Amino acid sequence: MLTQPRRLISAAIAILLGVAFVAAALGLGSALRGTVERAAAASIGDAAVVVTPRQVRGMPSEPVTGAYVAALRTIPGVTGVRPLVNTVLTQGISGQPAPVAAQTLPLTAPLTPTPTEPPGDRAALQSGRLPSAPGEVAINPAMAQTRRVQVGDEIRFVASASAPTDSPGAMAARVVGILVPGPGADRGGMPAVYAASGDLLTWAGRPASGGYDDVMVTAAPGADPAAIVAAAQALPGAPAVTVRTAPDEVAVRVAAMDRDSGVFTGLLLAFAAISVLVSSIVIANTFAIVVAQQVRALALLRCVGATRRQVFRRVLRDALVVAGVASLAGLALGIAVVAVLVRLSQGSPMALAGIGLTPTGVVVPLLVGLVVTLAAAIVPALRATRVAPLAALRPEVGLGQTRRGGRLRTAAGLTLAVIGAAGLVLGATRHDVLIGLASGAASVLGVVL
């Protein structure tokens, strides 16, 4: 069969696409996990210990109090305590309320009364400057673009969406800079403002004495983070908070954020499974046709002494060669697709950390290509062993088929493919999952036909 490789092009393309889909799904999943890990680590910064409000039924109970933050500074080995506020405010736009994320400025500037606060995430100014006085904020590019806010503009906030933003109780802030936040402070494209914790406490309606969402604690070189955790858990008010070392907190945040990326990866793998299933059908049909076209050659092999086992091995060997070459090409294509997506994501709110190439992401797609091809080629190989030596003496051998049947299958396949494509567009427009699933099934069946 390898002497006429053009007959195997359809099988090779099916293997290539199936392997590429699996490789791209696994590679993108690894890239997403790497992005999640980077964001979690960046949100911690150089903190050795992290204090968060205790979770009750999956929700934080009460913010960390200012008294507890002050007590943290008295623990031996602690060199800095940085309380953070992370909330959602309501901004007035043409008299209409609109949500905006608000959090403590993620830079090393001394914006709060504590001069020893540790640095936050890496960030860069796009224009303007950092806030340096009460009532000043920096905004992210998403807010500048979607809300049409520029440096020098005044924006007004209220703590509740039910309160009018033009009421006397609304807080006014002056935009002094546009800030590109680091991965730990990025809000996924949501408009956001960054300010000092004191201002955010006031705008959120929390007590000025403290109502913090996270507290980052830095330690002196050589200090034991576990000892600081134990001391923090012995402070008054400790039952209302959770204290972890930085690695433990990163693991918790990765687990929380990894749920969404895991669902996305699973969805991609589900589509990859459908692609592999369709590929297996195409591979089986291709080898069945090739074997039918090679009946005389196989019969001649039997005439010169080839055994059924040798014929069986020859067909599987050819299938293995095709699978190996096509799988390597599919793996390269899948990795290239992920690399392109990583490149295109740079500068966006969903910037990927890297290609995410892992041993699993390399071995699994190759195994899928080899195993699926061999499994699809077994039935045609068994049929090849049933070719009698006397078939070589017949004037005409092969599988009889009518052109009418082939044309009907082609017409039915094209019709189903077109209907399925139109249904997918309709399902996406109406956001109807059932229409999408039915149209997807029709598309797959049309491709198979």
C-alpha positions as CSV (number, residue, x, y, z in Angstrom):
1,M,0.0,0.0,0.0
2,L,2.9,2.4,0.7
3,T,3.9,2.1,-3.0
4,Q,0.9,4.3,-3.8
5,P,0.8,6.8,-0.9
6,R,-1.8,9.1,-2.6
7,R,-4.4,6.5,-1.8
8,L,-3.7,7.0,1.9
9,I,-3.8,10.8,1.9
10,S,-7.3,10.9,3.4
11,A,-6.4,8.6,6.2
12,A,-3.2,10.6,6.9
13,I,-5.2,13.9,7.0
14,A,-7.7,12.3,9.4
15,I,-4.9,11.1,11.7
16,L,-3.2,14.5,11.5
17,L,-6.3,16.5,12.4
18,G,-7.3,14.2,15.2
19,V,-3.8,14.2,16.8
20,A,-3.6,18.0,16.3
21,F,-6.9,18.5,18.1
22,V,-5.8,16.4,21.0
23,A,-2.4,18.0,21.2
24,A,-3.9,21.5,21.0
25,A,-6.4,20.7,23.7
26,L,-3.8,19.4,26.1
27,G,-1.3,22.1,25.3
28,L,-3.9,24.8,25.8
29,G,-5.0,23.2,29.0
30,S,-1.4,23.2,30.3
31,A,-1.0,26.8,29.2
32,L,-4.1,27.8,31.1
33,R,-2.9,26.0,34.2
34,G,0.4,27.8,33.9
35,T,-1.4,31.1,33.6
36,V,-3.4,30.3,36.7
37,E,-0.3,29.4,38.7
38,R,1.4,32.5,37.6
39,A,-1.5,34.7,38.5
40,A,-1.9,33.0,41.9
41,A,1.8,33.5,42.6
42,A,1.7,37.1,41.5
43,S,-1.2,37.8,43.7
44,I,0.9,36.7,46.7
45,G,4.0,38.6,45.6
46,D,6.9,38.2,48.0
47,A,4.7,37.6,51.1
48,A,5.7,34.8,53.3
49,V,2.3,34.5,55.1
50,V,-1.2,35.4,53.8
51,V,-4.2,36.2,56.0
52,T,-7.7,35.9,54.5
53,P,-11.2,36.1,56.0
54,R,-12.5,32.7,57.2
55,Q,-14.8,31.0,54.7
56,V,-18.3,30.1,55.8
57,R,-20.1,27.9,53.2
58,G,-17.8,29.0,50.5
59,M,-18.2,32.8,51.3
60,P,-15.9,35.0,53.4
61,S,-17.5,35.8,56.8
62,E,-16.1,39.2,57.8
63,P,-13.2,41.3,56.5
64,V,-10.0,41.3,58.4
65,T,-10.1,44.0,61.1
66,G,-7.6,46.8,61.5
67,A,-6.9,45.7,65.1
68,Y,-5.8,42.2,63.8
69,V,-3.6,43.9,61.2
70,A,-1.9,46.0,63.9
71,A,-1.3,42.9,66.0
72,L,0.4,41.1,63.0
73,R,3.0,43.8,63.0
74,T,4.1,42.8,66.5
75,I,5.0,39.2,65.6
76,P,8.8,38.6,65.7
77,G,10.2,38.1,62.3
78,V,7.6,40.1,60.5
79,T,9.1,42.9,58.4
80,G,6.0,44.2,56.7
81,V,2.2,44.0,56.7
82,R,0.2,45.1,53.6
83,P,-3.6,45.0,54.0
84,L,-5.5,44.8,50.7
85,V,-9.0,45.8,49.7
86,N,-10.7,44.0,46.8
87,T,-14.3,45.0,46.2
88,V,-16.8,46.1,43.5
89,L,-18.1,49.7,43.5
90,T,-20.8,51.4,41.4
91,Q,-19.8,54.1,39.0
92,G,-22.1,56.7,37.6
93,I,-22.1,56.9,33.7
94,S,-24.5,59.5,32.3
95,G,-26.6,59.0,35.4
96,Q,-26.7,55.2,35.1
97,P,-25.0,52.8,37.5
98,A,-22.2,50.6,36.2
99,P,-20.1,48.1,38.2
100,V,-16.3,48.7,38.5
101,A,-13.8,46.5,40.3
102,A,-11.7,48.3,42.9
103,Q,-8.6,47.1,44.7
104,T,-5.5,48.3,46.4
105,L,-2.9,49.7,44.0
106,P,-0.7,46.8,43.0
107,L,2.6,48.6,43.1
108,T,5.5,49.2,45.5
109,A,4.6,52.9,46.1
110,P,4.0,53.9,49.8
111,L,0.3,54.6,49.3
112,T,-0.9,53.6,52.8
113,P,0.2,54.8,56.2
114,T,2.5,51.7,56.6
115,P,5.9,52.5,55.2
116,T,7.1,48.9,55.4
117,E,4.4,47.4,53.2
118,P,5.8,44.8,50.8
119,P,5.6,45.1,47.0
120,G,2.6,43.8,45.2
121,D,2.3,42.7,41.6
122,R,4.4,43.9,38.7
123,A,2.6,46.6,36.8
124,A,3.4,49.4,34.3
125,L,2.0,52.8,33.8
126,Q,0.6,53.4,30.3
127,S,0.1,57.1,30.9
128,G,0.0,59.6,33.8
129,R,1.3,58.8,37.2
130,L,0.6,56.8,40.3
131,P,-1.9,58.1,42.9
132,S,-0.1,59.9,45.6
133,A,-2.9,61.7,47.5
134,P,-6.3,60.9,48.9
135,G,-9.0,60.9,46.2
136,E,-6.7,59.9,43.4
137,V,-7.0,56.7,41.4
138,A,-5.4,54.8,38.5
139,I,-7.6,52.9,36.1
140,N,-6.8,49.9,33.9
141,P,-6.9,50.1,30.0
142,A,-10.3,48.3,29.9
143,M,-11.9,51.1,31.9
144,A,-10.2,53.8,29.8
145,Q,-11.5,52.2,26.6
146,T,-15.0,51.0,27.5
147,R,-16.0,53.9,29.9
148,R,-14.1,56.6,27.9
149,V,-12.2,57.8,30.9
150,Q,-8.9,59.6,30.6
151,V,-6.3,61.1,32.8
152,G,-7.6,64.2,34.5
153,D,-11.3,63.1,34.5
154,E,-13.4,62.9,37.6
155,I,-15.4,59.8,38.4
156,R,-18.0,59.2,41.1
157,F,-18.6,56.1,43.2
158,V,-21.1,54.7,45.6
159,A,-20.9,51.5,47.6
160,S,-24.3,50.2,46.6
161,A,-25.9,49.9,43.2
162,S,-29.2,51.0,44.7
163,A,-27.8,54.4,45.7
164,P,-27.8,57.2,43.1
165,T,-24.3,58.1,41.9
166,D,-25.3,61.8,41.8
167,S,-26.3,61.8,45.5
168,P,-24.5,64.0,48.0
169,G,-23.0,60.8,49.5
170,A,-21.3,59.8,46.3
171,M,-17.5,59.8,46.4
172,A,-15.5,61.7,43.8
173,A,-12.1,60.6,42.6
174,R,-9.6,62.1,40.2
175,V,-8.0,59.8,37.5
176,V,-4.2,60.5,37.5
177,G,-2.9,57.5,35.6
178,I,-3.7,54.5,33.4
179,L,-2.2,51.4,34.8
180,V,-1.5,48.0,33.1
181,P,-1.8,45.6,36.1
182,G,0.3,42.5,36.6
183,P,-1.2,39.0,36.4
184,G,-2.1,38.9,40.0
185,A,-4.2,42.2,39.8
186,D,-5.7,41.7,36.3
187,R,-9.5,41.6,36.5
188,G,-10.0,39.6,33.3
189,G,-10.9,42.7,31.2
190,M,-13.3,44.1,33.7
191,P,-13.1,47.9,34.2
192,A,-11.1,48.5,37.4
193,V,-9.7,51.3,39.5
194,Y,-6.6,51.1,41.8
195,A,-6.2,53.3,44.9
196,A,-5.0,53.4,48.4
197,S,-6.6,51.0,50.8
198,G,-7.9,54.0,52.9
199,D,-9.8,55.5,50.0
200,L,-11.3,52.1,49.1
201,L,-12.5,51.5,52.6
202,T,-14.3,54.8,52.5
203,W,-15.9,54.2,49.1
204,A,-16.9,50.7,50.0
205,G,-18.6,51.9,53.2
206,R,-16.3,50.0,55.5
207,P,-15.0,51.3,58.8
208,A,-11.8,53.4,58.4
209,S,-10.2,51.3,61.2
210,G,-10.1,48.3,58.8
211,G,-12.1,45.9,56.8
212,Y,-9.6,44.2,54.6
213,D,-10.0,41.3,52.2
214,D,-6.4,40.0,52.2
215,V,-3.3,40.8,54.3
216,M,0.2,40.1,52.9
217,V,2.9,39.6,55.5
218,T,6.6,39.6,54.7
219,A,9.2,38.0,56.9
220,A,12.8,38.7,57.6
221,P,15.5,36.5,55.9
222,G,15.8,33.3,57.8
223,A,12.4,33.7,59.6
224,D,10.2,30.6,59.7
225,P,6.9,31.2,58.0
226,A,5.3,28.3,59.9
227,A,6.3,30.0,63.2
228,I,4.7,33.3,62.0
229,V,1.5,31.4,61.1
230,A,1.4,29.8,64.5
231,A,1.9,33.2,66.2
232,A,-0.8,34.8,64.0
233,Q,-3.2,32.0,64.9
234,A,-2.7,32.8,68.5
235,L,-3.6,36.5,68.2
236,P,-7.0,37.9,69.4
237,G,-9.4,37.7,66.5
238,A,-7.7,34.7,64.9
239,P,-10.9,32.6,64.8
240,A,-12.3,35.0,62.2
241,V,-9.4,34.6,59.8
242,T,-7.4,31.9,57.9
243,V,-3.6,32.1,58.1
244,R,-1.5,30.2,55.6
245,T,2.1,30.2,54.4
246,A,2.6,31.6,50.9
247,P,3.0,28.1,49.1
248,D,-0.2,26.9,50.8
249,E,-2.1,30.0,49.8
250,V,-0.9,29.7,46.2
251,A,-2.1,26.1,46.1
252,V,-5.5,27.1,47.5
253,R,-5.9,29.9,44.9
254,V,-4.7,27.7,42.1
255,A,-7.3,25.0,43.0
256,A,-10.0,27.7,43.1
257,M,-9.1,29.2,39.8
258,D,-8.3,25.9,38.2
259,R,-11.9,24.7,38.2
260,D,-12.8,27.0,35.3
261,S,-9.7,26.1,33.3
262,G,-10.3,22.5,34.0
263,V,-13.9,22.8,32.6
264,F,-12.5,24.5,29.5
265,T,-9.9,21.9,29.0
266,G,-12.5,19.1,29.4
267,L,-14.7,20.8,26.8
268,L,-11.8,20.9,24.4
269,L,-11.0,17.3,25.0
270,A,-14.6,16.4,24.4
271,F,-14.4,18.0,21.0
272,A,-11.1,16.3,20.4
273,A,-12.7,12.9,21.2
274,I,-15.4,13.6,18.6
275,S,-12.6,14.5,16.1
276,V,-10.8,11.3,16.9
277,L,-14.0,9.3,16.4
278,V,-14.6,10.8,13.0
279,S,-11.0,10.2,12.2
280,S,-11.2,6.5,13.1
281,I,-14.2,6.1,10.7
282,V,-12.3,7.8,7.9
283,I,-9.2,5.7,8.6
284,A,-11.2,2.4,8.6
285,N,-13.0,3.3,5.4
286,T,-9.7,4.4,3.7
287,F,-7.9,1.1,4.6
288,A,-11.0,-0.9,3.6
289,I,-11.0,0.7,0.1
290,V,-7.2,0.4,-0.3
291,V,-7.4,-3.3,0.7
292,A,-10.2,-3.9,-1.8
293,Q,-8.1,-2.2,-4.5
294,Q,-5.1,-4.4,-3.6
295,V,-6.9,-7.7,-3.9
296,R,-4.9,-8.9,-6.9
297,A,-1.6,-7.9,-5.2
298,L,-2.5,-9.6,-2.0
299,A,-3.6,-12.7,-3.9
300,L,-0.2,-12.8,-5.7
301,L,1.5,-12.7,-2.4
302,R,-0.5,-15.7,-1.3
303,C,0.4,-17.5,-4.5
304,V,4.2,-17.1,-3.9
305,G,3.8,-18.5,-0.3
306,A,2.8,-15.6,1.9
307,T,0.8,-16.7,4.9
308,R,-2.3,-15.1,6.3
309,R,-0.3,-13.8,9.3
310,Q,2.3,-12.2,7.0
311,V,-0.5,-10.4,5.0
312,F,-2.1,-9.3,8.2
313,R,1.2,-7.9,9.5
314,R,1.9,-6.1,6.2
315,V,-1.4,-4.2,6.3
316,L,-0.8,-3.3,10.0
317,R,2.8,-2.3,9.3
318,D,1.7,0.1,6.5
319,A,-1.0,1.5,8.8
320,L,1.6,2.0,11.5
321,V,4.0,3.9,9.2
322,V,1.2,6.2,8.0
323,A,0.1,6.7,11.6
324,G,3.6,7.5,12.8
325,V,4.3,10.1,10.1
326,A,0.8,11.7,10.3
327,S,0.8,11.7,14.2
328,L,4.2,13.6,14.3
329,A,2.8,16.1,11.8
330,G,-0.4,16.4,13.8
331,L,1.6,16.9,17.0
332,A,3.7,19.7,15.4
333,L,0.5,21.3,14.1
334,G,-1.2,21.2,17.5
335,I,1.8,22.7,19.2
336,A,2.0,25.4,16.5
337,V,-1.7,26.3,17.1
338,V,-1.1,26.7,20.8
339,A,2.0,28.8,20.1
340,V,0.0,31.1,17.9
341,L,-2.8,31.4,20.5
342,V,-0.2,32.2,23.2
343,R,1.4,34.8,20.9
344,L,-2.0,36.4,20.1
345,S,-3.0,36.5,23.7
346,Q,-0.1,38.6,24.8
347,G,-1.3,42.1,25.8
348,S,-4.8,40.9,26.3
349,P,-6.6,40.4,29.7
350,M,-6.2,36.6,29.1
351,A,-2.5,36.5,28.3
352,L,-1.3,32.9,28.4
353,A,1.9,32.1,30.4
354,G,3.4,29.9,27.7
355,I,3.0,27.0,25.3
356,G,2.7,24.6,28.3
357,L,4.5,21.7,26.6
358,T,4.5,18.6,28.9
359,P,5.5,15.0,28.5
360,T,1.8,14.1,28.7
361,G,1.0,16.6,26.0
362,V,3.5,15.0,23.7
363,V,3.0,11.3,24.5
364,V,-0.8,11.1,24.7
365,P,-1.5,12.6,21.2
366,L,1.1,10.3,19.6
367,L,-0.4,7.3,21.3
368,V,-3.9,8.4,20.3
369,G,-2.8,8.6,16.7
370,L,-1.1,5.2,16.7
371,V,-3.7,3.3,18.7
372,V,-6.7,4.7,16.8
373,T,-5.1,4.0,13.4
374,L,-4.1,0.4,14.4
375,A,-7.6,-0.2,15.8
376,A,-9.3,1.1,12.7
377,A,-7.0,-0.9,10.4
378,I,-7.6,-4.3,12.1
379,V,-10.8,-5.1,10.3
380,P,-9.4,-4.3,6.8
381,A,-6.3,-6.3,7.7
382,L,-8.4,-9.3,8.7
383,R,-10.3,-9.0,5.4
384,A,-7.0,-9.0,3.5
385,T,-6.1,-12.4,5.1
386,R,-9.3,-13.9,3.5
387,V,-8.1,-13.2,-0.1
388,A,-7.7,-16.6,-1.8
389,P,-4.6,-17.2,-3.9
390,L,-6.8,-18.1,-6.9
391,A,-8.1,-14.5,-6.9
392,A,-5.0,-13.5,-8.7
393,L,-6.0,-15.6,-11.7
394,R,-9.4,-13.9,-12.1
395,P,-9.7,-11.3,-14.9
396,E,-11.3,-8.7,-12.6
397,V,-11.3,-8.5,-8.9
398,G,-12.4,-5.9,-6.4
399,L,-15.5,-4.7,-4.6
400,G,-18.4,-3.9,-6.8
401,Q,-20.1,-0.6,-6.2
402,T,-22.6,1.4,-8.1
403,R,-22.0,5.0,-8.9
404,R,-25.5,5.8,-8.0
405,G,-25.0,4.7,-4.4
406,G,-21.8,6.7,-4.1
407,R,-23.6,9.8,-5.5
408,L,-26.5,9.4,-3.2
409,R,-24.1,9.1,-0.2
410,T,-22.3,12.2,-1.3
411,A,-25.5,14.2,-1.8
412,A,-26.8,13.1,1.5
413,G,-23.5,14.0,3.2
414,L,-23.3,17.4,1.7
415,T,-27.0,18.1,2.6
416,L,-26.5,17.1,6.2
417,A,-23.3,19.1,6.4
418,V,-24.9,22.2,5.1
419,I,-28.0,21.8,7.3
420,G,-25.7,21.2,10.3
421,A,-23.6,24.2,9.6
422,A,-26.7,26.4,9.3
423,G,-28.1,24.9,12.5
424,L,-24.9,25.7,14.4
425,V,-25.1,29.3,13.3
426,L,-28.7,29.4,14.4
427,G,-28.0,27.8,17.7
428,A,-25.1,30.2,18.4
429,T,-27.4,33.2,17.4
430,R,-30.2,32.1,19.7
431,H,-27.9,30.7,22.4
432,D,-29.8,27.4,22.2
433,V,-27.7,24.4,23.3
434,L,-30.2,21.8,22.0
435,I,-30.1,23.2,18.4
436,G,-26.3,23.4,18.6
437,L,-26.0,19.7,19.7
438,A,-28.5,18.5,17.0
439,S,-26.7,20.5,14.3
440,G,-23.4,19.3,15.5
441,A,-24.5,15.7,15.2
442,A,-25.9,16.3,11.7
443,S,-22.6,17.9,10.7
444,V,-20.6,14.9,12.0
445,L,-22.9,12.5,10.2
446,G,-22.6,14.5,7.0
447,V,-18.8,14.5,7.2
448,V,-18.8,10.7,7.7
449,L,-21.1,10.1,4.7
